[in-house]
């Protein structure tokens, strides 16, 4: 067994201490640029879940962070009004209510001049999101509402009738019917505008058009621009963008076509233009291509933003003068901030990388004067923390603000490695090394394969954290094989429809390079991954016996079964043709699996349905003639989702993985975790 006896103890050495670490997420900036607000999730006293509170951060970095909210139900979704009041969502009870039932999340207001938070509006189905017009203060929210309801009172009556009758049935007329870990319906998201003490329904019969849709409001509050999913036939949808008139509820199409999907509209502060994330619809032979486009709010020609820029943008924000965009995108194992200065034509747009460090930046918010960009920065050696970046001096190091969470000590070091594959492609990876690893004490290696698959190992993650492994003496390899983002479109295309090809050979090539290091023990290795990473772990199991153990979480096993049963079949089946599934399905190589496997799956996983885990487990155990000599294990969570997020379940996940690795990499006896006995 790896030992950490001679190294400093950190929270990563103790799972109880680790899950108790507070986690920071989200960032909101006041209109005058003097207040930043973030959310901090802390473990509740019973250890069963996290509760989020809002904290204020001084943008100048002078004053310490201060806590703003302490509600028992937690708070989230901060957004400022033009007057500086802070709106947030919380399921705390209304002090004027006489109901004895737990309320859904409603909207609350914390006045800018101090005082207690007070209710700012609620709905029977709760409030999902809120946007405030920057000039007029018009408030627009999204709220799940039963399809037959006309008013809030009507919605409440219908909900009570279903509850009293103990009816949970949902009648569907289209697709999709699920999303990640929840059922869709019977409620439908609607957009509502605050009208005095009541709400006016802007989208009374949306169907499923507003599921997961993001929206924005014009500065004068007269129009809402929102994502809108259009039914496209054959079970598919095409996300577009529509404009809704706040006064009349009239809706007009702004962006819609058969070749692209549009999402995340952001209205320029000037009010005249909208920037939107555009994704070219994939085909069996062509991967999706993601870029940004501009379109006049009044409608008109769509113009690409920086078409020469070969990166996939994610978050996008306007600068206050509407002359530039601040954008995040993966790049070479990092997640930098970029500024795109808009020229008169697409070819004149200028892309500048603002951050040159190895960090990954999220939640960017430009300051009103354009000098700073505030963001959360993380990396594989740093948990998310608030920073400010000098937009006028690209490449300068970010300034760390006085956030509510101190840095956490790590049980090792982070380095970077790369190799060149047989076809001449550069493949890079992060490598986590435990303290004490060296030629005299080489560390056993875990190959950890990312999910997605169109994604990258570039940001801190609390759920898939390699430092928990490093604390137990393991080196952890985090590679970006073919299909990963941050290396250009052709790097994604290289693995498109060929999951068992370049992604697999890239992983083996970078593993070969790392096990040649003197500080890594190439005789003791394991592979693990979740989601697509679990798919790759399964593929690895059927194609090599080089690893002593394999951990496969929420994994795809039989592609012919997965494609039609996942929650987003239209997307996956575009790439996953019968021919592709036949050539790339791990289940067809079940007879070749000799490596002990730990299978992990949650029953409420709708992205990779439980049938994948069940079929994988049957294919493993049905090939074992002696039931007493089964090296495989199946960790099943009846009420967990794709990620297994409940704190005690996450601890159990790691405890089981530790025990499994100890058996097969260190010759230990199997020890079932206490809560599984």
Secondary structure, 3 states (H helix, E strand, C coil): CCCCCCCCCCHHHCHHHHHCCCEEEEEEECCCCCCEEEEEEEECCCCCCEEEEEEEECCCCCCCCEECCCCCCCCEEEEECCCCCEEEEECCCCCCCCCCCCCCCEEEEECCCCCCCEEEECCCCCCCEEEECCCCCCEEEEEEEECCCCCHHHHHHHHHHHHHCCCCCCCCCCCCCEECCEECCCEEEEEEEEECCEEEECCCCCCCCCCCCCEEECCCCCEEEEEEEEEEECCEEEEEEEEEECCCCCEEEEECCCCEEEEEEEECCCCCEEEEEEEECCECCECCCEEEEEEECCCCCEEEECCCCCCCEEEEEECCCCCEEEEEECECCEECEEEEECCCCHHHCEEEECCCCCCEEEEEEECCCCCEEEEEEEECCEEEEEEEEECCCCCCCCEECCCCCCCCCCCEEEEEEEEECCCCCEEEEEEEEECCCECCECEEEEEEECCCCCCCCCCCCCCCCCHHHHCCCCEEEEECCCCCCCCCHHHHHCCCCCCCCHHHHHHHHHHHHHHCCCCEEEEEEEEEEECHHHHHHHHHHCCCCCCCEEEEECCCCCHHHHHHHCCCHHHHHHHCCHHHHHHHCHHHHHHHCCCEEEEEEECCCCCCCHHHHHHHHHHHHCCCCCHHHCCCEEEEECCCCCCCCCHHHHHHHHHHHHHHHHHHHHCCCCCCCHHHC
